[in-house]
């Protein structure tokens, strides 16, 4: 029997790889809804192949064009409410939450309230509203399975360990493209250089986050939410080969890890098939050929975004909301060449220092602080254009 699937963000990196897994297992999965922001060309190809009942195009102008192009073949909806509707449809069993950034928050929360199995690739949702997601999950019986390779590795390492005390989560990081770049060259880093990740192929925003190590900072906050651990129980280790995807240290001194060659279809496959491992095409890990694995401490002077994220996790309240919103704005500004690479952490810290934190925020508080942060940080960016 097919599991019915909604893919939030089907034209992004995770969304397209999710469809790779569906393509491998047509007997297991039925795509019911797809969503995109505005990539109509790729969405049209996905409609032709997977024959969904409906699609959501978030951008209003693109939705008008999409209605003209393929409205006679599929139901075309638009806007955030439509994303919520396809994430909560009673006929949908699995929701792949792969929208980029804050935009994925409301559909994911509502999917949790609706009791879905959520394959979560949108880390920002847990970063800004982890306590609300937890409430939604506990109240509905929904299940959340992480898709980030690091959190999937931790999740897999904890299977069968329900009675074993967890001492520490060890998140591995590739170190990105600038692990060895002299710090004095950072001001001259261009978007083109920052988009060349050594190990992974990802979307532009997450690739820049990897270059600044903000991605790992967001993952630290996400790990705290997922595995109920404090900041001092989460360690980041730079592992340039990206073979060990993360580890768990238990109170008896044992460490469990999950290893594979870098391929996001593995954690996607695990999340969609949970609690079963489903087969797929992959390149096996050849340990003798690999030879050795290396590990380093992260350089917080070189990558201040990681340290900022730890501080925000300690502060809690709406501080993570400010962090996430500010980061989204400054990354976009860097990609548009409005600011320098080195301005990214500076402007995030400035926002955190200027925007008051609300403790124990409601969903409306989170939306309000997110909006306010974006307005404030945009005002920083304009004068910095070069």
ABEGO torsion letter per residue (X at the ends): XBBBBBBBGAABAAAAAAAAAAAABAAABBBABBBBAABAAAAAAAAAAAGBABBBBABAAAAAAAAAAAAAABBBBBEAAAAAAAAABAABABBBBABBEAAAAAAAAAAAAAGBBBBBABAAAAAAAAAAAAAAAAAAGBBBBBABAAAAAAAAAABGAAABBBABBBBBBAGEAAAABBAAAAAABBAAAAABBAABBBBAAAAAAAAAGAAAAAAAAAAAAAAGBBAAABBBBBBAAGABAEBBBBAAGBBBBBBBBBBAAAAAAAAAAOABBBBBBBBBBBAAAAGBBBBBBBBAAABAAAAAAAAAAAAEEAAAAAAAAAAAAAAAAAAAGABBAAAAAAAAAAAAAABBBBBGBBAAAAAAAAAAAAAAAAAAAAAABX
